[in-house]
Structure formats: structure tokens, C-alpha cells
Amino acid sequence: QAELDQLRSEMAVQQESVMISAAQAEADLAAAREEAARLEQEAIATAQAASNRAALNRIATAVETGAPFADALAGLEGGDVPAALSDAADTGVTTTAQLVQDFPAAARAALATARAEGVSDDAGGLGGFLRSQFDVRSTAPQEGAGPDAVLSRAEAAVKEGRVSDALAEIEALPEVARAEMTDWTARATQRADVLNAIATLSETYN
């Protein structure tokens, strides 16, 4: 009887040991599965981020050349696409070079209107008369709050690629002068909004 009790005791210990080992193995397996799932999600996220960065680079390249970028935009996944990008994807945006090229004509129209409406500080006297007659405007940045000075600083900004700064300068123009630049301002604003959207997404995907 004593030997039988001893055998039963040993079997109970062994059974408990087996159960403990089985429970540990199950826990280890669950942890391994969880780790594998985590690594898989990390790999997916890393691959998606790389894909998004590549798509964003294609968009940025298209923006620099003025080309449409709908195909590249379709490559962005896993987030909301800014309206600035989706709105411009099919047509592209005006290049900085084109904005620089178009600025003088828009500025001359704005300045002529400002002088004609008497809201320009350089319209008086013989000098003002000659400036108006010969459509003279400053092409180097000037100090001051008058339309000619404002436009000179805006032109300098857009030539340096600082489209947002140029737009900020134009906001200081009298309303009648600003109205003459509506088309140019709309195209410049679209470009600035697209560049800001790209910068924001770039931070998200890095």
C-alpha cells in the first residue's frame, strides 16, 4: 500500500509538472504569435510608409514641372488626402517659373488701376504723371506701403520661390489693385496650398 501511495504521489507530481509545462508552452506560443503579428504589422506599416514617400516624391516632382499627378496621388494609402492635392491632381499647378513670368503683366495692371483710382502714393506731380504714362514700376524691392513698393517686394519673393510671402505682400494692396491680380493670386494660392499639403504629409510619412 505504501509503494502504491508513493507511486500515486510521483504520478501526481509528474502530471502537475506536465500540466505546468503545457501551460508554459501554450503561453510561449501565444506570446510568439503576438510578437509575430506585431512584427508583421510593423513591416506592413514600414512598407506602406515607404510606398507613400515614393508617391509623395512623384507628386512633388510633378508640382515642380506643372504636370498632373492624379496617378501618383492614387498611390497614397492609409490616410486622408488633403483637399488641396485632390483638387489639383487632374490639372497640376502653375510652376514658380510661370508665376514669375506672369507677374509683371498682373502687377502693371494692378498698379495702373491703383494710380487711376488715386490710391497709389506715387501718382502725384509730374513724376507720377510720367510713371502713369509710361507704365513705370519698381522691379527691385522697395520699402514702403504704397502699391509700387508692395508689388516690388511681392515680385522679389516669388522670384525666390517664396510664393506664400508674395501672397502675403499682395494682401496689403488696395482692393481695386488686388482685384486686378485675381487670376495670378488664385494660381499662386493653389500652388502654395499644394506645397503646404506636401510638407504636412512628408512629416506624417517620415
Rosetta constraint file for C-alpha pairs under 8 A:
AtomPair CA 1 CA 5 HARMONIC 6.09 0.50
AtomPair CA 2 CA 6 HARMONIC 6.12 0.50
AtomPair CA 3 CA 7 HARMONIC 6.11 0.50
AtomPair CA 4 CA 8 HARMONIC 6.14 0.50
AtomPair CA 5 CA 9 HARMONIC 6.11 0.50
AtomPair CA 6 CA 10 HARMONIC 6.18 0.50
AtomPair CA 7 CA 11 HARMONIC 6.09 0.50
AtomPair CA 8 CA 12 HARMONIC 6.09 0.50
AtomPair CA 9 CA 13 HARMONIC 6.26 0.50
AtomPair CA 10 CA 14 HARMONIC 6.12 0.50
AtomPair CA 11 CA 15 HARMONIC 5.94 0.50
AtomPair CA 12 CA 16 HARMONIC 6.08 0.50
AtomPair CA 13 CA 17 HARMONIC 6.09 0.50
AtomPair CA 14 CA 18 HARMONIC 6.10 0.50
AtomPair CA 15 CA 19 HARMONIC 6.15 0.50
AtomPair CA 16 CA 20 HARMONIC 6.10 0.50
AtomPair CA 17 CA 21 HARMONIC 6.09 0.50
AtomPair CA 18 CA 22 HARMONIC 6.01 0.50
AtomPair CA 19 CA 23 HARMONIC 6.05 0.50
AtomPair CA 20 CA 24 HARMONIC 6.12 0.50
AtomPair CA 21 CA 25 HARMONIC 6.02 0.50
AtomPair CA 22 CA 26 HARMONIC 6.11 0.50
AtomPair CA 23 CA 27 HARMONIC 6.15 0.50
AtomPair CA 24 CA 28 HARMONIC 6.01 0.50
AtomPair CA 25 CA 29 HARMONIC 6.04 0.50
AtomPair CA 26 CA 30 HARMONIC 6.16 0.50
AtomPair CA 27 CA 31 HARMONIC 6.15 0.50
AtomPair CA 28 CA 32 HARMONIC 6.06 0.50
AtomPair CA 29 CA 33 HARMONIC 6.12 0.50
AtomPair CA 30 CA 34 HARMONIC 6.11 0.50
AtomPair CA 31 CA 35 HARMONIC 6.07 0.50
AtomPair CA 32 CA 36 HARMONIC 6.01 0.50
AtomPair CA 33 CA 37 HARMONIC 6.09 0.50
AtomPair CA 34 CA 38 HARMONIC 6.16 0.50
AtomPair CA 35 CA 39 HARMONIC 6.12 0.50
AtomPair CA 36 CA 40 HARMONIC 6.06 0.50
AtomPair CA 37 CA 41 HARMONIC 6.18 0.50
AtomPair CA 38 CA 42 HARMONIC 6.16 0.50
AtomPair CA 39 CA 43 HARMONIC 6.06 0.50
AtomPair CA 40 CA 44 HARMONIC 6.14 0.50
AtomPair CA 41 CA 45 HARMONIC 6.04 0.50
AtomPair CA 42 CA 46 HARMONIC 5.99 0.50
AtomPair CA 43 CA 47 HARMONIC 6.06 0.50
AtomPair CA 44 CA 48 HARMONIC 6.03 0.50
AtomPair CA 45 CA 49 HARMONIC 6.02 0.50
AtomPair CA 46 CA 50 HARMONIC 6.18 0.50
AtomPair CA 47 CA 51 HARMONIC 6.12 0.50
AtomPair CA 48 CA 52 HARMONIC 6.02 0.50
AtomPair CA 48 CA 77 HARMONIC 7.20 0.50
AtomPair CA 48 CA 78 HARMONIC 7.91 0.50
AtomPair CA 49 CA 53 HARMONIC 6.08 0.50
AtomPair CA 49 CA 205 HARMONIC 5.44 0.50
AtomPair CA 49 CA 206 HARMONIC 7.41 0.50
AtomPair CA 50 CA 54 HARMONIC 6.23 0.50
AtomPair CA 50 CA 205 HARMONIC 7.78 0.50
AtomPair CA 51 CA 55 HARMONIC 6.23 0.50
AtomPair CA 51 CA 75 HARMONIC 7.34 0.50
AtomPair CA 51 CA 76 HARMONIC 7.49 0.50
AtomPair CA 52 CA 56 HARMONIC 6.00 0.50
AtomPair CA 52 CA 75 HARMONIC 6.62 0.50
AtomPair CA 52 CA 76 HARMONIC 5.08 0.50
AtomPair CA 52 CA 77 HARMONIC 6.64 0.50
AtomPair CA 52 CA 205 HARMONIC 6.84 0.50
AtomPair CA 53 CA 57 HARMONIC 6.10 0.50
AtomPair CA 53 CA 202 HARMONIC 7.11 0.50
AtomPair CA 53 CA 205 HARMONIC 6.32 0.50
AtomPair CA 53 CA 206 HARMONIC 7.76 0.50
AtomPair CA 54 CA 58 HARMONIC 6.39 0.50
AtomPair CA 55 CA 59 HARMONIC 6.29 0.50
AtomPair CA 55 CA 72 HARMONIC 5.25 0.50
AtomPair CA 55 CA 73 HARMONIC 6.63 0.50
AtomPair CA 55 CA 75 HARMONIC 5.57 0.50
AtomPair CA 55 CA 76 HARMONIC 6.22 0.50
AtomPair CA 56 CA 60 HARMONIC 6.14 0.50
AtomPair CA 56 CA 72 HARMONIC 7.27 0.50
AtomPair CA 56 CA 73 HARMONIC 7.47 0.50
AtomPair CA 56 CA 76 HARMONIC 7.48 0.50
AtomPair CA 56 CA 198 HARMONIC 7.07 0.50
AtomPair CA 56 CA 201 HARMONIC 7.90 0.50
AtomPair CA 56 CA 202 HARMONIC 7.37 0.50
AtomPair CA 57 CA 61 HARMONIC 6.16 0.50
AtomPair CA 58 CA 62 HARMONIC 6.22 0.50
AtomPair CA 58 CA 69 HARMONIC 7.66 0.50
AtomPair CA 58 CA 72 HARMONIC 6.01 0.50
AtomPair CA 59 CA 63 HARMONIC 6.17 0.50
AtomPair CA 59 CA 69 HARMONIC 5.65 0.50
AtomPair CA 59 CA 72 HARMONIC 5.86 0.50
AtomPair CA 59 CA 73 HARMONIC 6.78 0.50
AtomPair CA 60 CA 64 HARMONIC 6.34 0.50
AtomPair CA 60 CA 195 HARMONIC 7.96 0.50
AtomPair CA 60 CA 198 HARMONIC 7.20 0.50
AtomPair CA 61 CA 65 HARMONIC 6.57 0.50
AtomPair CA 62 CA 66 HARMONIC 5.80 0.50
AtomPair CA 62 CA 67 HARMONIC 4.87 0.50
AtomPair CA 62 CA 68 HARMONIC 6.44 0.50
AtomPair CA 62 CA 69 HARMONIC 6.03 0.50
AtomPair CA 62 CA 92 HARMONIC 7.38 0.50
AtomPair CA 63 CA 67 HARMONIC 6.32 0.50
AtomPair CA 63 CA 68 HARMONIC 7.72 0.50
AtomPair CA 63 CA 69 HARMONIC 7.75 0.50
AtomPair CA 63 CA 92 HARMONIC 6.53 0.50
AtomPair CA 63 CA 93 HARMONIC 6.16 0.50
AtomPair CA 63 CA 94 HARMONIC 7.90 0.50
AtomPair CA 63 CA 95 HARMONIC 7.02 0.50
AtomPair CA 64 CA 95 HARMONIC 6.01 0.50
AtomPair CA 64 CA 96 HARMONIC 7.67 0.50
AtomPair CA 65 CA 95 HARMONIC 6.26 0.50
AtomPair CA 66 CA 92 HARMONIC 5.29 0.50
AtomPair CA 66 CA 93 HARMONIC 5.18 0.50
AtomPair CA 66 CA 94 HARMONIC 5.54 0.50
AtomPair CA 66 CA 95 HARMONIC 5.31 0.50
AtomPair CA 67 CA 91 HARMONIC 7.12 0.50
AtomPair CA 67 CA 92 HARMONIC 4.98 0.50
AtomPair CA 67 CA 93 HARMONIC 7.24 0.50
AtomPair CA 68 CA 88 HARMONIC 7.58 0.50
AtomPair CA 68 CA 89 HARMONIC 5.46 0.50
AtomPair CA 68 CA 90 HARMONIC 5.17 0.50
AtomPair CA 68 CA 91 HARMONIC 4.92 0.50
AtomPair CA 68 CA 92 HARMONIC 4.00 0.50
AtomPair CA 68 CA 93 HARMONIC 7.64 0.50
AtomPair CA 69 CA 73 HARMONIC 6.09 0.50
AtomPair CA 69 CA 89 HARMONIC 4.92 0.50
AtomPair CA 69 CA 90 HARMONIC 6.47 0.50
AtomPair CA 69 CA 91 HARMONIC 7.84 0.50
AtomPair CA 69 CA 92 HARMONIC 6.43 0.50
AtomPair CA 70 CA 74 HARMONIC 6.26 0.50
AtomPair CA 70 CA 86 HARMONIC 7.68 0.50
AtomPair CA 70 CA 89 HARMONIC 4.55 0.50
AtomPair CA 70 CA 90 HARMONIC 5.46 0.50
AtomPair CA 71 CA 75 HARMONIC 6.97 0.50
AtomPair CA 72 CA 76 HARMONIC 7.44 0.50
AtomPair CA 73 CA 85 HARMONIC 7.82 0.50
AtomPair CA 73 CA 86 HARMONIC 7.64 0.50
AtomPair CA 73 CA 89 HARMONIC 7.17 0.50
AtomPair CA 76 CA 81 HARMONIC 7.81 0.50
AtomPair CA 81 CA 85 HARMONIC 6.94 0.50
AtomPair CA 81 CA 86 HARMONIC 6.86 0.50
AtomPair CA 82 CA 86 HARMONIC 6.65 0.50
AtomPair CA 82 CA 197 HARMONIC 6.35 0.50
AtomPair CA 83 CA 87 HARMONIC 5.82 0.50
AtomPair CA 84 CA 88 HARMONIC 6.43 0.50
AtomPair CA 84 CA 190 HARMONIC 7.22 0.50
AtomPair CA 84 CA 193 HARMONIC 5.95 0.50
AtomPair CA 84 CA 194 HARMONIC 5.38 0.50
AtomPair CA 84 CA 197 HARMONIC 6.79 0.50
AtomPair CA 85 CA 89 HARMONIC 5.86 0.50
AtomPair CA 85 CA 194 HARMONIC 5.71 0.50
AtomPair CA 85 CA 197 HARMONIC 6.98 0.50
AtomPair CA 86 CA 90 HARMONIC 7.93 0.50
AtomPair CA 88 CA 92 HARMONIC 5.30 0.50
AtomPair CA 88 CA 93 HARMONIC 6.41 0.50
AtomPair CA 88 CA 190 HARMONIC 7.82 0.50
AtomPair CA 88 CA 194 HARMONIC 7.89 0.50
AtomPair CA 93 CA 187 HARMONIC 7.26 0.50
AtomPair CA 93 CA 190 HARMONIC 6.86 0.50
AtomPair CA 93 CA 191 HARMONIC 5.75 0.50
AtomPair CA 94 CA 98 HARMONIC 6.34 0.50
AtomPair CA 94 CA 99 HARMONIC 6.81 0.50
AtomPair CA 94 CA 187 HARMONIC 6.24 0.50
AtomPair CA 94 CA 188 HARMONIC 7.27 0.50
AtomPair CA 94 CA 191 HARMONIC 6.51 0.50
AtomPair CA 95 CA 99 HARMONIC 6.34 0.50
AtomPair CA 95 CA 191 HARMONIC 7.64 0.50
AtomPair CA 96 CA 100 HARMONIC 6.15 0.50
AtomPair CA 96 CA 158 HARMONIC 7.22 0.50
AtomPair CA 96 CA 159 HARMONIC 7.73 0.50
AtomPair CA 96 CA 161 HARMONIC 6.41 0.50
AtomPair CA 96 CA 163 HARMONIC 7.85 0.50
AtomPair CA 97 CA 101 HARMONIC 6.17 0.50
AtomPair CA 97 CA 159 HARMONIC 7.94 0.50
AtomPair CA 98 CA 102 HARMONIC 6.06 0.50
AtomPair CA 99 CA 103 HARMONIC 5.92 0.50
AtomPair CA 99 CA 158 HARMONIC 7.40 0.50
AtomPair CA 99 CA 184 HARMONIC 7.30 0.50
AtomPair CA 99 CA 188 HARMONIC 6.99 0.50
AtomPair CA 100 CA 104 HARMONIC 7.75 0.50
AtomPair CA 100 CA 155 HARMONIC 7.37 0.50
AtomPair CA 100 CA 158 HARMONIC 6.28 0.50
AtomPair CA 100 CA 159 HARMONIC 5.91 0.50
AtomPair CA 102 CA 106 HARMONIC 6.68 0.50
AtomPair CA 102 CA 184 HARMONIC 7.46 0.50
AtomPair CA 103 CA 107 HARMONIC 5.93 0.50
AtomPair CA 103 CA 155 HARMONIC 6.92 0.50
AtomPair CA 103 CA 184 HARMONIC 7.26 0.50
AtomPair CA 104 CA 108 HARMONIC 6.01 0.50
AtomPair CA 105 CA 109 HARMONIC 6.30 0.50
AtomPair CA 106 CA 110 HARMONIC 6.20 0.50
AtomPair CA 106 CA 180 HARMONIC 6.70 0.50
AtomPair CA 106 CA 181 HARMONIC 5.50 0.50
AtomPair CA 106 CA 184 HARMONIC 6.99 0.50
AtomPair CA 107 CA 111 HARMONIC 5.99 0.50
AtomPair CA 107 CA 151 HARMONIC 6.50 0.50
AtomPair CA 107 CA 181 HARMONIC 7.14 0.50
AtomPair CA 108 CA 112 HARMONIC 5.94 0.50
AtomPair CA 108 CA 135 HARMONIC 6.88 0.50
AtomPair CA 108 CA 137 HARMONIC 7.30 0.50
AtomPair CA 109 CA 113 HARMONIC 6.21 0.50
AtomPair CA 109 CA 177 HARMONIC 7.74 0.50
AtomPair CA 109 CA 180 HARMONIC 6.12 0.50
AtomPair CA 109 CA 181 HARMONIC 7.78 0.50
AtomPair CA 110 CA 114 HARMONIC 6.19 0.50
AtomPair CA 110 CA 176 HARMONIC 7.63 0.50
AtomPair CA 110 CA 177 HARMONIC 4.30 0.50
AtomPair CA 110 CA 178 HARMONIC 6.44 0.50
AtomPair CA 110 CA 179 HARMONIC 7.52 0.50
AtomPair CA 110 CA 180 HARMONIC 5.04 0.50
AtomPair CA 110 CA 181 HARMONIC 6.47 0.50
AtomPair CA 111 CA 115 HARMONIC 6.15 0.50
AtomPair CA 111 CA 120 HARMONIC 7.65 0.50
AtomPair CA 111 CA 137 HARMONIC 7.79 0.50
AtomPair CA 111 CA 147 HARMONIC 6.42 0.50
AtomPair CA 111 CA 148 HARMONIC 6.57 0.50
AtomPair CA 111 CA 177 HARMONIC 6.40 0.50
AtomPair CA 112 CA 116 HARMONIC 6.04 0.50
AtomPair CA 112 CA 132 HARMONIC 6.75 0.50
AtomPair CA 112 CA 135 HARMONIC 7.13 0.50
AtomPair CA 113 CA 117 HARMONIC 5.96 0.50
AtomPair CA 113 CA 176 HARMONIC 6.80 0.50
AtomPair CA 113 CA 177 HARMONIC 5.77 0.50
AtomPair CA 113 CA 180 HARMONIC 7.73 0.50
AtomPair CA 114 CA 118 HARMONIC 6.08 0.50
AtomPair CA 114 CA 119 HARMONIC 5.09 0.50
AtomPair CA 114 CA 120 HARMONIC 5.27 0.50
AtomPair CA 114 CA 147 HARMONIC 7.20 0.50
AtomPair CA 114 CA 174 HARMONIC 7.31 0.50
AtomPair CA 114 CA 176 HARMONIC 6.62 0.50
AtomPair CA 114 CA 177 HARMONIC 5.30 0.50
AtomPair CA 115 CA 119 HARMONIC 6.05 0.50
AtomPair CA 115 CA 120 HARMONIC 5.06 0.50
AtomPair CA 115 CA 122 HARMONIC 7.61 0.50
AtomPair CA 115 CA 123 HARMONIC 5.46 0.50
AtomPair CA 115 CA 132 HARMONIC 7.00 0.50
AtomPair CA 117 CA 176 HARMONIC 7.89 0.50
AtomPair CA 118 CA 123 HARMONIC 6.94 0.50
AtomPair CA 119 CA 174 HARMONIC 7.01 0.50
AtomPair CA 120 CA 146 HARMONIC 5.95 0.50
AtomPair CA 120 CA 147 HARMONIC 5.93 0.50
AtomPair CA 120 CA 148 HARMONIC 7.65 0.50
AtomPair CA 121 CA 146 HARMONIC 5.57 0.50
AtomPair CA 121 CA 147 HARMONIC 7.56 0.50
AtomPair CA 122 CA 127 HARMONIC 7.76 0.50
AtomPair CA 122 CA 128 HARMONIC 5.35 0.50
AtomPair CA 122 CA 146 HARMONIC 7.67 0.50
AtomPair CA 122 CA 148 HARMONIC 7.88 0.50
AtomPair CA 123 CA 127 HARMONIC 7.64 0.50
AtomPair CA 123 CA 128 HARMONIC 4.04 0.50
AtomPair CA 123 CA 129 HARMONIC 6.43 0.50
AtomPair CA 123 CA 131 HARMONIC 7.54 0.50
AtomPair CA 123 CA 132 HARMONIC 7.09 0.50
AtomPair CA 124 CA 128 HARMONIC 4.70 0.50
AtomPair CA 124 CA 129 HARMONIC 6.74 0.50
AtomPair CA 125 CA 129 HARMONIC 6.25 0.50
AtomPair CA 126 CA 130 HARMONIC 6.14 0.50
AtomPair CA 127 CA 131 HARMONIC 6.09 0.50
AtomPair CA 128 CA 132 HARMONIC 6.10 0.50
AtomPair CA 129 CA 133 HARMONIC 6.09 0.50
AtomPair CA 130 CA 134 HARMONIC 5.98 0.50
AtomPair CA 130 CA 136 HARMONIC 7.95 0.50
AtomPair CA 131 CA 135 HARMONIC 5.55 0.50
AtomPair CA 131 CA 136 HARMONIC 4.74 0.50
AtomPair CA 131 CA 137 HARMONIC 7.35 0.50
AtomPair CA 132 CA 136 HARMONIC 6.63 0.50
AtomPair CA 137 CA 148 HARMONIC 6.19 0.50
AtomPair CA 137 CA 152 HARMONIC 7.95 0.50
AtomPair CA 138 CA 142 HARMONIC 7.39 0.50
AtomPair CA 138 CA 148 HARMONIC 6.30 0.50
AtomPair CA 138 CA 149 HARMONIC 7.06 0.50
AtomPair CA 138 CA 151 HARMONIC 7.99 0.50
AtomPair CA 138 CA 152 HARMONIC 5.70 0.50
AtomPair CA 139 CA 152 HARMONIC 5.48 0.50
AtomPair CA 139 CA 155 HARMONIC 7.48 0.50
AtomPair CA 139 CA 156 HARMONIC 7.97 0.50
AtomPair CA 140 CA 152 HARMONIC 5.81 0.50
AtomPair CA 140 CA 153 HARMONIC 7.42 0.50
AtomPair CA 140 CA 156 HARMONIC 7.04 0.50
AtomPair CA 141 CA 149 HARMONIC 6.77 0.50
AtomPair CA 141 CA 152 HARMONIC 4.75 0.50
AtomPair CA 141 CA 153 HARMONIC 4.62 0.50
AtomPair CA 141 CA 155 HARMONIC 7.88 0.50
AtomPair CA 141 CA 156 HARMONIC 6.29 0.50
AtomPair CA 142 CA 148 HARMONIC 8.00 0.50
AtomPair CA 142 CA 149 HARMONIC 4.82 0.50
AtomPair CA 142 CA 150 HARMONIC 7.52 0.50
AtomPair CA 142 CA 152 HARMONIC 6.15 0.50
AtomPair CA 142 CA 153 HARMONIC 6.49 0.50
AtomPair CA 143 CA 149 HARMONIC 5.93 0.50
AtomPair CA 143 CA 150 HARMONIC 7.97 0.50
AtomPair CA 144 CA 149 HARMONIC 5.61 0.50
AtomPair CA 144 CA 150 HARMONIC 7.16 0.50
AtomPair CA 145 CA 149 HARMONIC 6.32 0.50
AtomPair CA 145 CA 150 HARMONIC 6.19 0.50
AtomPair CA 145 CA 172 HARMONIC 7.82 0.50
AtomPair CA 146 CA 150 HARMONIC 6.13 0.50
AtomPair CA 146 CA 173 HARMONIC 7.77 0.50
AtomPair CA 147 CA 151 HARMONIC 5.97 0.50
AtomPair CA 147 CA 173 HARMONIC 5.80 0.50
AtomPair CA 147 CA 174 HARMONIC 7.47 0.50
AtomPair CA 147 CA 177 HARMONIC 7.89 0.50
AtomPair CA 148 CA 152 HARMONIC 6.12 0.50
AtomPair CA 149 CA 153 HARMONIC 6.37 0.50
AtomPair CA 150 CA 154 HARMONIC 6.22 0.50
AtomPair CA 150 CA 169 HARMONIC 6.01 0.50
AtomPair CA 150 CA 170 HARMONIC 6.76 0.50
AtomPair CA 150 CA 172 HARMONIC 7.22 0.50
AtomPair CA 150 CA 173 HARMONIC 6.98 0.50
AtomPair CA 151 CA 155 HARMONIC 6.05 0.50
AtomPair CA 151 CA 169 HARMONIC 7.34 0.50
AtomPair CA 151 CA 170 HARMONIC 6.82 0.50
AtomPair CA 152 CA 156 HARMONIC 6.32 0.50
AtomPair CA 153 CA 157 HARMONIC 6.17 0.50
AtomPair CA 153 CA 166 HARMONIC 7.29 0.50
AtomPair CA 153 CA 169 HARMONIC 7.06 0.50
AtomPair CA 154 CA 158 HARMONIC 6.30 0.50
AtomPair CA 154 CA 165 HARMONIC 7.13 0.50
AtomPair CA 154 CA 166 HARMONIC 4.15 0.50
AtomPair CA 154 CA 167 HARMONIC 7.08 0.50
AtomPair CA 154 CA 169 HARMONIC 5.55 0.50
AtomPair CA 154 CA 170 HARMONIC 6.57 0.50
AtomPair CA 155 CA 159 HARMONIC 6.17 0.50
AtomPair CA 155 CA 166 HARMONIC 6.76 0.50
AtomPair CA 156 CA 160 HARMONIC 6.43 0.50
AtomPair CA 156 CA 166 HARMONIC 7.85 0.50
AtomPair CA 157 CA 161 HARMONIC 6.44 0.50
AtomPair CA 157 CA 162 HARMONIC 5.03 0.50
AtomPair CA 157 CA 163 HARMONIC 6.56 0.50
AtomPair CA 157 CA 165 HARMONIC 6.16 0.50
AtomPair CA 157 CA 166 HARMONIC 5.21 0.50
AtomPair CA 158 CA 162 HARMONIC 5.13 0.50
AtomPair CA 158 CA 163 HARMONIC 5.01 0.50
AtomPair CA 158 CA 165 HARMONIC 7.66 0.50
AtomPair CA 158 CA 166 HARMONIC 5.68 0.50
AtomPair CA 162 CA 166 HARMONIC 6.40 0.50
AtomPair CA 163 CA 167 HARMONIC 6.29 0.50
AtomPair CA 163 CA 188 HARMONIC 6.55 0.50
AtomPair CA 163 CA 189 HARMONIC 7.88 0.50
AtomPair CA 163 CA 191 HARMONIC 7.90 0.50
AtomPair CA 163 CA 192 HARMONIC 6.21 0.50
AtomPair CA 164 CA 168 HARMONIC 6.25 0.50
AtomPair CA 164 CA 189 HARMONIC 7.49 0.50
AtomPair CA 164 CA 192 HARMONIC 5.92 0.50
AtomPair CA 165 CA 169 HARMONIC 6.32 0.50
AtomPair CA 166 CA 170 HARMONIC 6.34 0.50
AtomPair CA 167 CA 171 HARMONIC 6.37 0.50
AtomPair CA 167 CA 185 HARMONIC 6.93 0.50
AtomPair CA 167 CA 188 HARMONIC 7.45 0.50
AtomPair CA 167 CA 189 HARMONIC 7.30 0.50
AtomPair CA 168 CA 172 HARMONIC 7.27 0.50
AtomPair CA 169 CA 173 HARMONIC 7.56 0.50
AtomPair CA 170 CA 178 HARMONIC 6.82 0.50
AtomPair CA 171 CA 178 HARMONIC 7.29 0.50
AtomPair CA 173 CA 177 HARMONIC 6.18 0.50
AtomPair CA 173 CA 178 HARMONIC 5.65 0.50
AtomPair CA 174 CA 178 HARMONIC 6.10 0.50
AtomPair CA 175 CA 179 HARMONIC 6.07 0.50
AtomPair CA 176 CA 180 HARMONIC 6.98 0.50
AtomPair CA 177 CA 181 HARMONIC 7.21 0.50
AtomPair CA 178 CA 182 HARMONIC 6.74 0.50
AtomPair CA 181 CA 185 HARMONIC 5.83 0.50
AtomPair CA 182 CA 186 HARMONIC 6.02 0.50
AtomPair CA 183 CA 187 HARMONIC 6.41 0.50
AtomPair CA 184 CA 188 HARMONIC 6.11 0.50
AtomPair CA 185 CA 189 HARMONIC 5.86 0.50
AtomPair CA 186 CA 190 HARMONIC 6.21 0.50
AtomPair CA 187 CA 191 HARMONIC 6.36 0.50
AtomPair CA 188 CA 192 HARMONIC 6.18 0.50
AtomPair CA 189 CA 193 HARMONIC 6.05 0.50
AtomPair CA 190 CA 194 HARMONIC 6.17 0.50
AtomPair CA 191 CA 195 HARMONIC 6.20 0.50
AtomPair CA 192 CA 196 HARMONIC 6.16 0.50
AtomPair CA 193 CA 197 HARMONIC 6.17 0.50
AtomPair CA 194 CA 198 HARMONIC 6.23 0.50
AtomPair CA 195 CA 199 HARMONIC 6.22 0.50
AtomPair CA 196 CA 200 HARMONIC 6.22 0.50
AtomPair CA 197 CA 201 HARMONIC 6.22 0.50
AtomPair CA 198 CA 202 HARMONIC 5.98 0.50
AtomPair CA 199 CA 203 HARMONIC 6.51 0.50
AtomPair CA 200 CA 204 HARMONIC 6.52 0.50
AtomPair CA 201 CA 205 HARMONIC 6.24 0.50
AtomPair CA 202 CA 206 HARMONIC 6.21 0.50
